[in-house]
Amino acid sequence: MPFKKNSPKPASSGRKKGGANKVTQDVRQAIALLLETNAENLGRWLTLVAEGDGADLKPDPGKALDIVTKLSEYHIPKLARTEVSGTPGGEPVRLIIG
């Protein structure tokens, strides 16, 4: 049934709430494919950045870790940050470990 102008859209139409749009999905898939097909090269490149080449490139393990972290953001979804603000009555939260 085609969409009619000025009529409400069906409840089941569109992307599900929280779902990634097509461009985001495509980018994530492209980066995942890039990482999978270049796994051996990526390891060598990261080692080169971390350890240097002995001539022009100085060792920088922090930068290598930063590269891995930035690449993983596209492949592994980020978790939402949460904040514990106490109980509704205003009492502080007590954490008992033991």
PDB file as gemmi writes it, atoms N, CA and C in Angstrom:
CRYST1    1.000    1.000    1.000  90.00  90.00  90.00 P 1                      
ATOM      1  N   MET A   1       0.853  -1.172   0.000  1.00  0.00           N  
ATOM      2  CA  MET A   1       0.000   0.000   0.000  1.00  0.00           C  
ATOM      3  C   MET A   1       0.897   1.233   0.000  1.00  0.00           C  
ATOM      4  N   PRO A   2       0.789   2.105  -0.991  1.00  0.00           N  
ATOM      5  CA  PRO A   2       1.643   3.285  -1.058  1.00  0.00           C  
ATOM      6  C   PRO A   2       1.272   4.310   0.003  1.00  0.00           C  
ATOM      7  N   PHE A   3       2.240   5.134   0.328  1.00  0.00           N  
ATOM      8  CA  PHE A   3       2.032   6.197   1.310  1.00  0.00           C  
ATOM      9  C   PHE A   3       1.173   7.286   0.692  1.00  0.00           C  
ATOM     10  N   LYS A   4       0.186   7.756   1.446  1.00  0.00           N  
ATOM     11  CA  LYS A   4      -0.678   8.833   0.968  1.00  0.00           C  
ATOM     12  C   LYS A   4      -0.305  10.120   1.697  1.00  0.00           C  
ATOM     13  N   LYS A   5      -0.267  11.193   0.962  1.00  0.00           N  
ATOM     14  CA  LYS A   5       0.106  12.497   1.505  1.00  0.00           C  
ATOM     15  C   LYS A   5      -0.827  12.897   2.651  1.00  0.00           C  
ATOM     16  N   ASN A   6      -0.223  13.457   3.707  1.00  0.00           N  
ATOM     17  CA  ASN A   6      -0.925  13.937   4.904  1.00  0.00           C  
ATOM     18  C   ASN A   6      -1.563  12.837   5.745  1.00  0.00           C  
ATOM     19  N   SER A   7      -1.209  11.605   5.500  1.00  0.00           N  
ATOM     20  CA  SER A   7      -1.719  10.530   6.354  1.00  0.00           C  
ATOM     21  C   SER A   7      -0.622  10.131   7.332  1.00  0.00           C  
ATOM     22  N   PRO A   8      -1.004   9.684   8.539  1.00  0.00           N  
ATOM     23  CA  PRO A   8       0.023   9.302   9.510  1.00  0.00           C  
ATOM     24  C   PRO A   8       0.799   8.084   9.028  1.00  0.00           C  
ATOM     25  N   LYS A   9       2.091   8.052   9.387  1.00  0.00           N  
ATOM     26  CA  LYS A   9       2.896   6.908   8.961  1.00  0.00           C  
ATOM     27  C   LYS A   9       2.589   5.708   9.854  1.00  0.00           C  
ATOM     28  N   PRO A  10       2.709   4.507   9.306  1.00  0.00           N  
ATOM     29  CA  PRO A  10       2.443   3.300  10.097  1.00  0.00           C  
ATOM     30  C   PRO A  10       3.400   3.195  11.286  1.00  0.00           C  
ATOM     31  N   ALA A  11       2.927   2.603  12.368  1.00  0.00           N  
ATOM     32  CA  ALA A  11       3.727   2.488  13.589  1.00  0.00           C  
ATOM     33  C   ALA A  11       4.993   1.684  13.376  1.00  0.00           C  
ATOM     34  N   SER A  12       4.986   0.746  12.452  1.00  0.00           N  
ATOM     35  CA  SER A  12       6.152  -0.125  12.253  1.00  0.00           C  
ATOM     36  C   SER A  12       7.123   0.422  11.217  1.00  0.00           C  
ATOM     37  N   SER A  13       6.887   1.618  10.712  1.00  0.00           N  
ATOM     38  CA  SER A  13       7.762   2.147   9.669  1.00  0.00           C  
ATOM     39  C   SER A  13       9.019   2.782  10.268  1.00  0.00           C  
ATOM     40  N   GLY A  14      10.043   2.844   9.474  1.00  0.00           N  
ATOM     41  CA  GLY A  14      11.272   3.502   9.897  1.00  0.00           C  
ATOM     42  C   GLY A  14      12.208   2.593  10.669  1.00  0.00           C  
ATOM     43  N   ARG A  15      13.328   3.159  11.067  1.00  0.00           N  
ATOM     44  CA  ARG A  15      14.357   2.434  11.794  1.00  0.00           C  
ATOM     45  C   ARG A  15      13.936   2.288  13.246  1.00  0.00           C  
ATOM     46  N   LYS A  16      14.279   1.170  13.847  1.00  0.00           N  
ATOM     47  CA  LYS A  16      13.981   0.951  15.259  1.00  0.00           C  
ATOM     48  C   LYS A  16      14.787   1.933  16.106  1.00  0.00           C  
ATOM     49  N   LYS A  17      14.212   2.353  17.228  1.00  0.00           N  
ATOM     50  CA  LYS A  17      14.862   3.310  18.115  1.00  0.00           C  
ATOM     51  C   LYS A  17      16.204   2.745  18.595  1.00  0.00           C  
ATOM     52  N   GLY A  18      17.254   3.552  18.491  1.00  0.00           N  
ATOM     53  CA  GLY A  18      18.581   3.139  18.923  1.00  0.00           C  
ATOM     54  C   GLY A  18      19.371   2.385  17.865  1.00  0.00           C  
ATOM     55  N   GLY A  19      18.733   2.049  16.759  1.00  0.00           N  
ATOM     56  CA  GLY A  19      19.414   1.331  15.688  1.00  0.00           C  
ATOM     57  C   GLY A  19      20.306   2.263  14.886  1.00  0.00           C  
ATOM     58  N   ALA A  20      21.393   1.718  14.363  1.00  0.00           N  
ATOM     59  CA  ALA A  20      22.329   2.523  13.578  1.00  0.00           C  
ATOM     60  C   ALA A  20      21.748   2.787  12.194  1.00  0.00           C  
ATOM     61  N   ASN A  21      22.003   3.979  11.665  1.00  0.00           N  
ATOM     62  CA  ASN A  21      21.534   4.254  10.314  1.00  0.00           C  
ATOM     63  C   ASN A  21      22.431   3.547   9.305  1.00  0.00           C  
ATOM     64  N   LYS A  22      22.019   3.554   8.030  1.00  0.00           N  
ATOM     65  CA  LYS A  22      22.718   2.794   7.005  1.00  0.00           C  
ATOM     66  C   LYS A  22      24.167   3.248   6.822  1.00  0.00           C  
ATOM     67  N   VAL A  23      24.396   4.555   6.857  1.00  0.00           N  
ATOM     68  CA  VAL A  23      25.756   5.062   6.664  1.00  0.00           C  
ATOM     69  C   VAL A  23      26.655   4.595   7.806  1.00  0.00           C  
ATOM     70  N   THR A  24      26.172   4.684   9.047  1.00  0.00           N  
ATOM     71  CA  THR A  24      26.956   4.231  10.201  1.00  0.00           C  
ATOM     72  C   THR A  24      27.262   2.744  10.081  1.00  0.00           C  
ATOM     73  N   GLN A  25      26.254   1.963   9.698  1.00  0.00           N  
ATOM     74  CA  GLN A  25      26.470   0.525   9.527  1.00  0.00           C  
ATOM     75  C   GLN A  25      27.518   0.265   8.454  1.00  0.00           C  
ATOM     76  N   ASP A  26      27.400   0.958   7.319  1.00  0.00           N  
ATOM     77  CA  ASP A  26      28.345   0.761   6.220  1.00  0.00           C  
ATOM     78  C   ASP A  26      29.774   1.129   6.631  1.00  0.00           C  
ATOM     79  N   VAL A  27      29.926   2.231   7.367  1.00  0.00           N  
ATOM     80  CA  VAL A  27      31.258   2.657   7.806  1.00  0.00           C  
ATOM     81  C   VAL A  27      31.846   1.615   8.765  1.00  0.00           C  
ATOM     82  N   ARG A  28      31.035   1.146   9.706  1.00  0.00           N  
ATOM     83  CA  ARG A  28      31.525   0.129  10.653  1.00  0.00           C  
ATOM     84  C   ARG A  28      31.929  -1.149   9.928  1.00  0.00           C  
ATOM     85  N   GLN A  29      31.139  -1.556   8.944  1.00  0.00           N  
ATOM     86  CA  GLN A  29      31.478  -2.754   8.183  1.00  0.00           C  
ATOM     87  C   GLN A  29      32.753  -2.549   7.376  1.00  0.00           C  
ATOM     88  N   ALA A  30      32.913  -1.366   6.793  1.00  0.00           N  
ATOM     89  CA  ALA A  30      34.117  -1.084   6.004  1.00  0.00           C  
ATOM     90  C   ALA A  30      35.360  -1.105   6.883  1.00  0.00           C  
ATOM     91  N   ILE A  31      35.271  -0.515   8.060  1.00  0.00           N  
ATOM     92  CA  ILE A  31      36.423  -0.506   8.970  1.00  0.00           C  
ATOM     93  C   ILE A  31      36.709  -1.909   9.478  1.00  0.00           C  
ATOM     94  N   ALA A  32      35.653  -2.670   9.780  1.00  0.00           N  
ATOM     95  CA  ALA A  32      35.850  -4.056  10.219  1.00  0.00           C  
ATOM     96  C   ALA A  32      36.539  -4.862   9.127  1.00  0.00           C  
ATOM     97  N   LEU A  33      36.110  -4.675   7.875  1.00  0.00           N  
ATOM     98  CA  LEU A  33      36.734  -5.381   6.758  1.00  0.00           C  
ATOM     99  C   LEU A  33      38.185  -4.954   6.584  1.00  0.00           C  
ATOM    100  N   LEU A  34      38.439  -3.653   6.706  1.00  0.00           N  
ATOM    101  CA  LEU A  34      39.811  -3.135   6.606  1.00  0.00           C  
ATOM    102  C   LEU A  34      40.702  -3.763   7.673  1.00  0.00           C  
ATOM    103  N   LEU A  35      40.201  -3.834   8.894  1.00  0.00           N  
ATOM    104  CA  LEU A  35      40.990  -4.418   9.981  1.00  0.00           C  
ATOM    105  C   LEU A  35      41.204  -5.914   9.778  1.00  0.00           C  
ATOM    106  N   GLU A  36      40.162  -6.611   9.294  1.00  0.00           N  
ATOM    107  CA  GLU A  36      40.284  -8.053   9.090  1.00  0.00           C  
ATOM    108  C   GLU A  36      41.257  -8.381   7.965  1.00  0.00           C  
ATOM    109  N   THR A  37      41.183  -7.633   6.863  1.00  0.00           N  
ATOM    110  CA  THR A  37      42.037  -7.942   5.720  1.00  0.00           C  
ATOM    111  C   THR A  37      43.471  -7.456   5.905  1.00  0.00           C  
ATOM    112  N   ASN A  38      43.685  -6.548   6.845  1.00  0.00           N  
ATOM    113  CA  ASN A  38      45.030  -6.018   7.084  1.00  0.00           C  
ATOM    114  C   ASN A  38      45.531  -6.341   8.484  1.00  0.00           C  
ATOM    115  N   ALA A  39      45.043  -7.421   9.060  1.00  0.00           N  
ATOM    116  CA  ALA A  39      45.420  -7.768  10.437  1.00  0.00           C  
ATOM    117  C   ALA A  39      46.935  -7.919  10.581  1.00  0.00           C  
ATOM    118  N   GLU A  40      47.557  -8.605   9.631  1.00  0.00           N  
ATOM    119  CA  GLU A  40      49.017  -8.796   9.712  1.00  0.00           C  
ATOM    120  C   GLU A  40      49.742  -7.464   9.551  1.00  0.00           C  
ATOM    121  N   ASN A  41      49.317  -6.680   8.569  1.00  0.00           N  
ATOM    122  CA  ASN A  41      49.948  -5.369   8.351  1.00  0.00           C  
ATOM    123  C   ASN A  41      49.729  -4.453   9.543  1.00  0.00           C  
ATOM    124  N   LEU A  42      48.523  -4.468  10.082  1.00  0.00           N  
ATOM    125  CA  LEU A  42      48.205  -3.603  11.219  1.00  0.00           C  
ATOM    126  C   LEU A  42      49.120  -3.916  12.397  1.00  0.00           C  
ATOM    127  N   GLY A  43      49.354  -5.196  12.643  1.00  0.00           N  
ATOM    128  CA  GLY A  43      50.269  -5.592  13.709  1.00  0.00           C  
ATOM    129  C   GLY A  43      51.674  -5.047  13.484  1.00  0.00           C  
ATOM    130  N   ARG A  44      52.147  -5.144  12.238  1.00  0.00           N  
ATOM    131  CA  ARG A  44      53.484  -4.614  11.912  1.00  0.00           C  
ATOM    132  C   ARG A  44      53.526  -3.103  12.056  1.00  0.00           C  
ATOM    133  N   TRP A  45      52.466  -2.429  11.584  1.00  0.00           N  
ATOM    134  CA  TRP A  45      52.434  -0.963  11.668  1.00  0.00           C  
ATOM    135  C   TRP A  45      52.429  -0.502  13.121  1.00  0.00           C  
ATOM    136  N   LEU A  46      51.643  -1.175  13.941  1.00  0.00           N  
ATOM    137  CA  LEU A  46      51.589  -0.798  15.354  1.00  0.00           C  
ATOM    138  C   LEU A  46      52.924  -1.056  16.047  1.00  0.00           C  
ATOM    139  N   THR A  47      53.573  -2.167  15.709  1.00  0.00           N  
ATOM    140  CA  THR A  47      54.892  -2.464  16.268  1.00  0.00           C  
ATOM    141  C   THR A  47      55.897  -1.399  15.836  1.00  0.00           C  
ATOM    142  N   LEU A  48      55.814  -0.989  14.581  1.00  0.00           N  
ATOM    143  CA  LEU A  48      56.717   0.042  14.067  1.00  0.00           C  
ATOM    144  C   LEU A  48      56.511   1.360  14.812  1.00  0.00           C  
ATOM    145  N   VAL A  49      55.253   1.727  15.055  1.00  0.00           N  
ATOM    146  CA  VAL A  49      54.968   2.964  15.788  1.00  0.00           C  
ATOM    147  C   VAL A  49      55.450   2.829  17.232  1.00  0.00           C  
ATOM    148  N   ALA A  50      55.174   1.685  17.860  1.00  0.00           N  
ATOM    149  CA  ALA A  50      55.526   1.494  19.267  1.00  0.00           C  
ATOM    150  C   ALA A  50      57.031   1.416  19.487  1.00  0.00           C  
ATOM    151  N   GLU A  51      57.743   0.719  18.590  1.00  0.00           N  
ATOM    152  CA  GLU A  51      59.180   0.473  18.790  1.00  0.00           C  
ATOM    153  C   GLU A  51      60.072   1.373  17.953  1.00  0.00           C  
ATOM    154  N   GLY A  52      59.503   2.064  16.952  1.00  0.00           N  
ATOM    155  CA  GLY A  52      60.314   2.892  16.074  1.00  0.00           C  
ATOM    156  C   GLY A  52      61.033   2.050  15.035  1.00  0.00           C  
ATOM    157  N   ASP A  53      61.716   2.726  14.102  1.00  0.00           N  
ATOM    158  CA  ASP A  53      62.434   1.992  13.058  1.00  0.00           C  
ATOM    159  C   ASP A  53      63.948   2.096  13.201  1.00  0.00           C  
ATOM    160  N   GLY A  54      64.415   2.758  14.253  1.00  0.00           N  
ATOM    161  CA  GLY A  54      65.849   2.875  14.477  1.00  0.00           C  
ATOM    162  C   GLY A  54      66.488   4.009  13.700  1.00  0.00           C  
ATOM    163  N   ALA A  55      65.739   4.644  12.815  1.00  0.00           N  
ATOM    164  CA  ALA A  55      66.302   5.738  12.022  1.00  0.00           C  
ATOM    165  C   ALA A  55      65.459   7.000  12.219  1.00  0.00           C  
ATOM    166  N   ASP A  56      64.421   7.157  11.418  1.00  0.00           N  
ATOM    167  CA  ASP A  56      63.620   8.386  11.444  1.00  0.00           C  
ATOM    168  C   ASP A  56      62.471   8.341  12.449  1.00  0.00           C  
ATOM    169  N   LEU A  57      61.875   7.194  12.619  1.00  0.00           N  
ATOM    170  CA  LEU A  57      60.690   7.067  13.465  1.00  0.00           C  
ATOM    171  C   LEU A  57      61.087   6.689  14.885  1.00  0.00           C  
ATOM    172  N   LYS A  58      60.794   7.575  15.824  1.00  0.00           N  
ATOM    173  CA  LYS A  58      61.147   7.324  17.230  1.00  0.00           C  
ATOM    174  C   LYS A  58      60.084   6.426  17.879  1.00  0.00           C  
ATOM    175  N   PRO A  59      60.485   5.611  18.853  1.00  0.00           N  
ATOM    176  CA  PRO A  59      59.525   4.755  19.548  1.00  0.00           C  
ATOM    177  C   PRO A  59      58.455   5.592  20.261  1.00  0.00           C  
ATOM    178  N   ASP A  60      57.197   5.176  20.112  1.00  0.00           N  
ATOM    179  CA  ASP A  60      56.092   5.883  20.769  1.00  0.00           C  
ATOM    180  C   ASP A  60      54.974   4.886  21.102  1.00  0.00           C  
ATOM    181  N   PRO A  61      55.157   4.085  22.165  1.00  0.00           N  
ATOM    182  CA  PRO A  61      54.134   3.091  22.510  1.00  0.00           C  
ATOM    183  C   PRO A  61      52.791   3.725  22.870  1.00  0.00           C  
ATOM    184  N   GLY A  62      52.798   4.924  23.416  1.00  0.00           N  
ATOM    185  CA  GLY A  62      51.551   5.612  23.748  1.00  0.00           C  
ATOM    186  C   GLY A  62      50.728   5.919  22.503  1.00  0.00           C  
ATOM    187  N   LYS A  63      51.408   6.323  21.443  1.00  0.00           N  
ATOM    188  CA  LYS A  63      50.713   6.617  20.192  1.00  0.00           C  
ATOM    189  C   LYS A  63      50.144   5.336  19.590  1.00  0.00           C  
ATOM    190  N   ALA A  64      50.881   4.241  19.688  1.00  0.00           N  
ATOM    191  CA  ALA A  64      50.382   2.953  19.178  1.00  0.00           C  
ATOM    192  C   ALA A  64      49.112   2.558  19.920  1.00  0.00           C  
ATOM    193  N   LEU A  65      49.113   2.727  21.230  1.00  0.00           N  
ATOM    194  CA  LEU A  65      47.930   2.412  22.027  1.00  0.00           C  
ATOM    195  C   LEU A  65      46.774   3.336  21.652  1.00  0.00           C  
ATOM    196  N   ASP A  66      47.070   4.602  21.414  1.00  0.00           N  
ATOM    197  CA  ASP A  66      46.049   5.555  21.006  1.00  0.00           C  
ATOM    198  C   ASP A  66      45.428   5.155  19.671  1.00  0.00           C  
ATOM    199  N   ILE A  67      46.244   4.673  18.741  1.00  0.00           N  
ATOM    200  CA  ILE A  67      45.742   4.222  17.438  1.00  0.00           C  
ATOM    201  C   ILE A  67      44.800   3.036  17.616  1.00  0.00           C  
ATOM    202  N   VAL A  68      45.194   2.077  18.433  1.00  0.00           N  
ATOM    203  CA  VAL A  68      44.345   0.903  18.685  1.00  0.00           C  
ATOM    204  C   VAL A  68      43.023   1.333  19.305  1.00  0.00           C  
ATOM    205  N   THR A  69      43.086   2.241  20.266  1.00  0.00           N  
ATOM    206  CA  THR A  69      41.870   2.718  20.928  1.00  0.00           C  
ATOM    207  C   THR A  69      40.943   3.409  19.942  1.00  0.00           C  
ATOM    208  N   LYS A  70      41.493   4.257  19.101  1.00  0.00           N  
ATOM    209  CA  LYS A  70      40.669   4.972  18.128  1.00  0.00           C  
ATOM    210  C   LYS A  70      40.055   4.028  17.106  1.00  0.00           C  
ATOM    211  N   LEU A  71      40.818   3.028  16.656  1.00  0.00           N  
ATOM    212  CA  LEU A  71      40.278   2.067  15.702  1.00  0.00           C  
ATOM    213  C   LEU A  71      39.197   1.197  16.330  1.00  0.00           C  
ATOM    214  N   SER A  72      39.381   0.838  17.584  1.00  0.00           N  
ATOM    215  CA  SER A  72      38.413  -0.041  18.239  1.00  0.00           C  
ATOM    216  C   SER A  72      37.077   0.646  18.460  1.00  0.00           C  
ATOM    217  N   GLU A  73      37.070   1.976  18.538  1.00  0.00           N  
ATOM    218  CA  GLU A  73      35.816   2.699  18.719  1.00  0.00           C  
ATOM    219  C   GLU A  73      34.854   2.469  17.561  1.00  0.00           C  
ATOM    220  N   TYR A  74      35.394   2.190  16.375  1.00  0.00           N  
ATOM    221  CA  TYR A  74      34.546   1.956  15.218  1.00  0.00           C  
ATOM    222  C   TYR A  74      34.084   0.502  15.127  1.00  0.00           C  
ATOM    223  N   HIS A  75      34.777  -0.379  15.789  1.00  0.00           N  
ATOM    224  CA  HIS A  75      34.482  -1.805  15.674  1.00  0.00           C  
ATOM    225  C   HIS A  75      33.741  -2.343  16.894  1.00  0.00           C  
ATOM    226  N   ILE A  76      34.012  -1.781  18.050  1.00  0.00           N  
ATOM    227  CA  ILE A  76      33.377  -2.219  19.293  1.00  0.00           C  
ATOM    228  C   ILE A  76      32.483  -1.076  19.765  1.00  0.00           C  
ATOM    229  N   PRO A  77      31.188  -1.329  19.965  1.00  0.00           N  
ATOM    230  CA  PRO A  77      30.309  -0.236  20.376  1.00  0.00           C  
ATOM    231  C   PRO A  77      30.667   0.306  21.754  1.00  0.00           C  
ATOM    232  N   LYS A  78      30.528   1.612  21.911  1.00  0.00           N  
ATOM    233  CA  LYS A  78      30.800   2.239  23.205  1.00  0.00           C  
ATOM    234  C   LYS A  78      29.641   1.967  24.154  1.00  0.00           C  
ATOM    235  N   LEU A  79      29.956   1.837  25.410  1.00  0.00           N  
ATOM    236  CA  LEU A  79      28.928   1.679  26.424  1.00  0.00           C  
ATOM    237  C   LEU A  79      28.529   3.057  26.929  1.00  0.00           C  
ATOM    238  N   ALA A  80      27.260   3.210  27.211  1.00  0.00           N  
ATOM    239  CA  ALA A  80      26.778   4.485  27.723  1.00  0.00           C  
ATOM    240  C   ALA A  80      27.281   4.678  29.152  1.00  0.00           C  
ATOM    241  N   ARG A  81      27.627   5.903  29.475  1.00  0.00           N  
ATOM    242  CA  ARG A  81      28.053   6.201  30.834  1.00  0.00           C  
ATOM    243  C   ARG A  81      26.821   6.345  31.716  1.00  0.00           C  
ATOM    244  N   THR A  82      26.931   5.851  32.938  1.00  0.00           N  
ATOM    245  CA  THR A  82      25.825   5.975  33.879  1.00  0.00           C  
ATOM    246  C   THR A  82      26.325   6.655  35.136  1.00  0.00           C  
ATOM    247  N   GLU A  83      25.417   7.296  35.814  1.00  0.00           N  
ATOM    248  CA  GLU A  83      25.770   8.002  37.028  1.00  0.00           C  
ATOM    249  C   GLU A  83      24.842   7.554  38.149  1.00  0.00           C  
ATOM    250  N   VAL A  84      25.417   7.225  39.285  1.00  0.00           N  
ATOM    251  CA  VAL A  84      24.630   6.868  40.456  1.00  0.00           C  
ATOM    252  C   VAL A  84      24.503   8.126  41.294  1.00  0.00           C  
ATOM    253  N   SER A  85      23.262   8.573  41.490  1.00  0.00           N  
ATOM    254  CA  SER A  85      23.075   9.835  42.185  1.00  0.00           C  
ATOM    255  C   SER A  85      22.447   9.671  43.567  1.00  0.00           C  
ATOM    256  N   GLY A  86      22.227   8.462  43.999  1.00  0.00           N  
ATOM    257  CA  GLY A  86      21.646   8.253  45.324  1.00  0.00           C  
ATOM    258  C   GLY A  86      20.244   7.695  45.230  1.00  0.00           C  
ATOM    259  N   THR A  87      19.622   7.538  46.354  1.00  0.00           N  
ATOM    260  CA  THR A  87      18.267   7.000  46.403  1.00  0.00           C  
ATOM    261  C   THR A  87      17.260   8.140  46.271  1.00  0.00           C  
ATOM    262  N   PRO A  88      16.024   7.824  45.904  1.00  0.00           N  
ATOM    263  CA  PRO A  88      15.025   8.882  45.753  1.00  0.00           C  
ATOM    264  C   PRO A  88      14.792   9.681  47.034  1.00  0.00           C  
ATOM    265  N   GLY A  89      14.997   9.082  48.192  1.00  0.00           N  
ATOM    266  CA  GLY A  89      14.794   9.793  49.452  1.00  0.00           C  
ATOM    267  C   GLY A  89      15.935  10.717  49.817  1.00  0.00           C  
ATOM    268  N   GLY A  90      16.998  10.726  49.055  1.00  0.00           N  
ATOM    269  CA  GLY A  90      18.117  11.601  49.321  1.00  0.00           C  
ATOM    270  C   GLY A  90      19.203  10.965  50.170  1.00  0.00           C  
ATOM    271  N   GLU A  91      19.029   9.708  50.564  1.00  0.00           N  
ATOM    272  CA  GLU A  91      20.060   9.038  51.359  1.00  0.00           C  
ATOM    273  C   GLU A  91      21.224   8.664  50.449  1.00  0.00           C  
ATOM    274  N   PRO A  92      22.432   8.703  50.965  1.00  0.00           N  
ATOM    275  CA  PRO A  92      23.589   8.330  50.125  1.00  0.00           C  
ATOM    276  C   PRO A  92      23.570   6.834  49.828  1.00  0.00           C  
ATOM    277  N   VAL A  93      24.171   6.480  48.743  1.00  0.00           N  
ATOM    278  CA  VAL A  93      24.265   5.087  48.342  1.00  0.00           C  
ATOM    279  C   VAL A  93      25.350   4.428  49.166  1.00  0.00           C  
ATOM    280  N   ARG A  94      25.050   3.278  49.744  1.00  0.00           N  
ATOM    281  CA  ARG A  94      26.040   2.526  50.535  1.00  0.00           C  
ATOM    282  C   ARG A  94      26.441   1.297  49.744  1.00  0.00           C  
ATOM    283  N   LEU A  95      27.706   1.103  49.600  1.00  0.00           N  
ATOM    284  CA  LEU A  95      28.234  -0.047  48.903  1.00  0.00           C  
ATOM    285  C   LEU A  95      28.932  -0.941  49.936  1.00  0.00           C  
ATOM    286  N   ILE A  96      28.392  -2.141  50.105  1.00  0.00           N  
ATOM    287  CA  ILE A  96      28.959  -3.068  51.084  1.00  0.00           C  
ATOM    288  C   ILE A  96      29.589  -4.224  50.340  1.00  0.00           C  
ATOM    289  N   ILE A  97      30.871  -4.380  50.535  1.00  0.00           N  
ATOM    290  CA  ILE A  97      31.619  -5.462  49.880  1.00  0.00           C  
ATOM    291  C   ILE A  97      32.118  -6.386  50.987  1.00  0.00           C  
ATOM    292  N   GLY A  98      31.823  -7.653  50.826  1.00  0.00           N  
ATOM    293  CA  GLY A  98      32.347  -8.519  51.839  1.00  0.00           C  
ATOM    294  C   GLY A  98      31.625  -9.735  52.003  1.00  0.00           C  
TER     295      GLY A  98                                                      
END                                                                             
